Amino acid sequence: MEKIYDVIICGAGPGGSIAAICLKRKGLSVLLIDSKDFPRDKVCGDQITPLGVQLLKELKLVDSELLKSTNEIDKVLIKGPEKAQANFQFDFLKNQSKIYIIPRLILDNHLVKNAEKSGVERHTSHIYEMEYSEDHVSIKSRTGNSTFEFKSKIVIGADGSSSTIARLSKLVPGKDRGIAIRGYIKGINLKADTLEGYFDKKWSPGYAWFFPLSKDSGNIGLGMTLKHYKKSNYKLRQLLDVFIEQPFIKSRLTSDYKVENIGTWPLNIGPPKWNQLVEDRVILVGDAASLINPFTGGGIETAIISGKLAADVIADKIKTNNFTKASLSEYARKLKKILSKEQTLSLYASKFVGLSPWIVEKLVKIGEKSDLPFIFMKYVYKGIRIKRI
């Protein structure tokens, strides 16, 4: 008899792997499909918020091996488009994790290995078709000249901003798009405990960053809305070079500095259309569900949250064998309750600072003397307060 999995998960990033681990721990049969072999890199800012770290710890997915590859952050430097510059300290709650910087090459492989250890089956191939029948979904994929077909009761689309599952399901969870570029820089003077964010009219609305991995290396990049990028006179790589060539950056570089592993990626910016996250026998999580924070551009935390929640809802629906859109909408309702406030406030904040570089400069200048401009960060970073230093 042909095997029908309980769940097929398409995409082995944090959202997909977390969902796979949680489902397997609940005793379900799970197939995790990704188009890449692991370990593989993923273009990202690599920043995980305290809530995301806490969820990983609760799921017992943070061990000594992973911690060797992390860098903890508790400060932030923000520079306006002109001369204003503000320095802040994150005031973490008692027993709260700090912000982690973990390269996705390491994090994603760590989570995939844990999924496999828990008994999740894994397959490497490109998905190109999905068909529905009365009691299952058929996923068709290929690798080279070989084709495959797998069946399951329900499918999770965790396959990123250009989600094939969303397209095949005719789900359109979001309309706002962004674009970003990222590399790893070596040979620069950094404070290992400090995030750096830089605003400039050339990449407004958006920002450039250093997310340090050590005192002389880190994740470097910049991101902006796709709409404004299309209107700009620059390519992303040119903008990254412009950022590096600014005097206050160039003076911190060693003579043999280098930027490696440069890549670009699209962003599905939240908040999503909550009613577009599910269809009959389909749930979207993470970037596929347009859950990227519209102010920070971060998506690892929301991928973890949505992956775990999807697993909880699916485990419940397995008991009743009810995978209709109406039934699975419970996932969308619960996710909205968890994320809607943060996503909405972040959207308003991003639109406000995106009105004009002058506004950003003014806010940062006020931030040199007052905590007021950045009080909203406690909503962006769930429960964190921020104070000037």
N, C-alpha and C positions, 0 to 999 in steps of 0.2 A: 504493500500500500504506500502511495506517495506521501512523503512527510509534509505536514502542514504545521509550521511553527506557530507558536502563540503570537510572537511579535517579530517583525523584521524592522531593523533600524538602519536607515540609509544615512551614512555620515558618522565617522568615528572621532569627531572633535569632542570637546568637553560635554556638550549637551547629549550627544548620542551615546558616548561611553558611560556617562552617569546614569542615563536611562537604562542602558543594558545591564549595568551592575545591579541597580535597584530591582529590576524585573527578575533577574536571575536569582537574587537573594530571596525573592518571593516565590521561587519554585517554578517559574515559567520557562518555556523553551524560547531561546532568543538567537537570532542571526544578525550579526553586525556587518554591514557591507560598507566598504569605502573604496574609492577609486585609486587610492595610493597604498603602497606598502609602508609599513612603519619600521623604524622611526622616520618621520617626514616632517619637514618644516611647514609652518603655516604663518603667513604674513599677518602680524598682529602687534599691538603695543605691549603685550605680555604682562599687563598689570591685572592683578586680582585684588578686589576690594576685601575689606575685613569680613563682610558677610559671606562672600564666596569662599574665603579661607576657612571660616567657621563651619560652613556646610561640608567642605571636604574633610575637616577634622571629625565632624559628627558621623560621617560615613566611613571613618577609619581609613581614609585614603591619603593621609599625610604621614609619611614615615621618615626615618633618618636619611634614607637614600635621596628622597625628593628634597629634603631640607638642605642638602649639600649644594643644590643648584639654585637655591632661592636667594633673593636679596630683600631685606626688610626696609620699608620706607616709613618715616613718620614726619617728614617735613615737605614743604613745597615752596618753590620760588616761581613767581609770576611776573613777567615783564610785559609792559604795554607796548604799543606800536612806536612810541617816541622814547621818553626817558624814564617814565615811572616804573618802579620795581618794588614789589612787596614780597616779604618773606613770612611764611606762616608755619605753625606747628600743628599737626593733627593731635587733638586731645582725645585719645581713645578712652572708651568706657572701661570700667574695671573688667579684667580678664578677657578683653577684646583683642583679637589678632590685629597686627599691623597690616599695612598694605604689602603684598608680595609682588616681586617681579620674577617671573619664571618663564624662560623661553619656551615657546609652544612646542619646539622640537622635543623638549624634555617632558613638559606637562602632558601633552597628548599621548606620547608613548607610554608614560607612566600609567595613565588611565586605561589605555587599551590593554596593557599587560595585566592590570588588575581585573579587567573584564574577562580576559581569557582565563585567568586563574580561577575566577568564580564559575567558569563553565560555559561562558558565552562562546558560541561558534562565530568564526570570522571568515569573511571572504573578500578578496580584492578583485573588483571589476567595476565597469562603468554601467550605470543603470540607464536604460533608454526607453523602457515601456512599462506601463502598469495597466493591468486589466482586472476588472471586478467580476466576481461571480456571486452566487447566492450565499455562500458560506466562507469565502476567503478572497484574498487579493493575490494576484500573480505579479511578481516582479521579474522583469527580463533584463539581463545585463550581458555585457561582453568584455572579453579581454583578448585583444588581437583578433584572431579568426575564430575564437571559441565563444559560444553563446551559452547562457545559463538561464534557468528558470527556477524561481523559488516561490513558495506559497506561505501565506500566514493569515491569521485572523485579522490583524491590524498592522498598519505601517506607521512608523515614526519618521517624519522628514527632518533630519538633522544635518542636511547637506549644504548649509551655508547660504550666503546672500544670493547666489544664483541657483537656488534650489530646483533640482529636476523634479522632485516630488511635488513641490508647490505648483510647478507648471503643469505637470501631468494631472494634478487634481483640480486644476483651474482655480486655485486659491491665490488671491493677491492680497497678502497681509499688510503691505505698506506701499506708499507711493514716493516717500522722501528718500533720496539716495545721496550718498556721499562717496568720496574717493580718498584714498590715503596711500602714502608710500612709507616704507620702513626699511631700515638697514641696521647693521650692528657696527658701532664705531669703536675703534681701539686707538689709544694714544691721545687722550684728552683728560684734562683735569676736571674731575667731577666730585661732588660730595655724595658718597655712596648711600646716604640715608635721605636724599632730597630729590623729589620730582622737580623737573623744570618745564614750565610752559611759556611759550613765546607767541605773542600776537603781533600781526603785521598786516598792513593793508593789502599786501601781495597775495596773502592766502586767507583773507577775510571773506565770509565768516568761517573761522576754523583756527587751528593753532599748530605750532610746531613744538616738539618735545625732546627732552632727554629723560629716559627712564633708566637709571643707573643699575648696572649689574655688579660694579665694583667702583673703586675710586678712579679708574682710568679706562673703563669700558662701559658700554650701555646700548640700549635700544634708542635709535634716533629716527625721527620721522615727522611727518606733518599730514594733516587731513583737512578737508574742507567740503562744503556742499558741492555736489556734482553740477548743480545749476550754475553756481558762480565759477566753478572751474572751467566750464565750457565757454564762459565769457572772458576768461583771462587770456593773457598773451604768453603764458608760460606752459611748458610741460612739467609734470611732477618732478622729474629728475632735475630740471633746471631750478625749480623752486627749492629743492633740497640743497643744491649747490649754493644758491643765493643765501640760504639760511646759514650754512657753514662758513661762508665768506664774510659774514658780518664781523666787524672788528671785535666785538665783545665775545664772540665765539672763537674766531681765528686765533686770538691771543692765548687761548687755553690749549691749543693743539700742539703736539710734539711734531718734530720735523718728519717723522716717519708714520704719522697717523694714517689710518685707512678705514674706509667704510665698506663692509662686505655684505653679501646676502641681501642685496637691495631688491625689493619687490613691491608691487602695488596690489591693492585689492579694493573691491567695491563694498560699500556699507549700506545695509538696509536699516535706515534710521527710524526709531520708534517715535511716538507710540504706534503700535500696529492697529489695524482694524480688527478688533477682538473677535468679531464674528467670522473672520477669515482665517482662523487658526486651525479649524477642524473641518473635515468633510466625512462622509460615510467611510469608516475604516481607516481614516488618516488623521494624524495629529502632527502639527509643526512645532518645533522647538528651536531655541537659540536664534542665530542669525537668519535662518530660514523663516522664522516667525516675525522678523523685523523687530527684534527686541534690543537692538543696539541703543545704548543711552545717547540721546540726541545732544547732550552737552559735552560729555567726556569722550564719546566714541567707543567706550568700553562695552564688551559683550560677553566676557567669560562668566561673570557672576550671573547674568540673566540666563545664560545657557545652562548653568548648573541648576538654577532654581526651576527652570521650565522642564529640564530633563527629569529631575526627581519628581516633580508634580505629575508629569505625563505618566511616569511609571506607576505612581499611586492610583491615578484615575483608571488606567488600563487594567491594573490588577483587580480593581473592583468590578469593572465591566466584564472581565473574563468570567466572573461568577454567574452573570446573567446572560452572557453571550449577546450583549446588546451594544453594537458598534455603529449605530446610526449617528448622523450629525447632531440630532437633537440630544442624544444621550451623551456624546463626547463633548458637547458644549459646556458641560460641567467643568472641564479643564480650562476652557477659555474664561469662564466666570471666575474661577478661583485664581487664575493667573492675573486677571485684571485687578482683582481685589488686592493682590500682593504688590503689583508693579505700577498700577495706574497713576498713583499720586507722584511717585518718583519720576516716572516717565513724563508726565504732564508738566511738572515743575521744571524739569530739565529742558523740555522743549521751549517753554516760555523764556527760560534763562538764555538759551542759545539764540532765540530769535531777537531778544533784547540786545545782547552784546553784538549780534550780527548786524544791527541797524547801521552802525558806523564805527570805524576805528577810534574816532574821538570819544565815543562812549566808553570803550574799553580802557583807553588811556585815563579817562576821568575816574573810572571805578578803581583802577589799580593805584592811582594817585591818592584817592581817598583811603585805599587799603594800606597805604604806607603809614597812616596814623590811626586807622580804625578797623575793627573786625567786621564792621557792618556789611561791606560789599560781598563778603563770602560766607555770611551766616547760612545761606541756603545750602551750602555744601553738606550740612548735616542731614539734608534730605536726599542729596545725591549719593552720599556715602552712609547710608542707613545708621543713624545714631552717632556719627562722629561730630564732635565739635571742632572748631578751628580757631586758633588764636595767633595773633601777631608775635613775631620774635625779632 
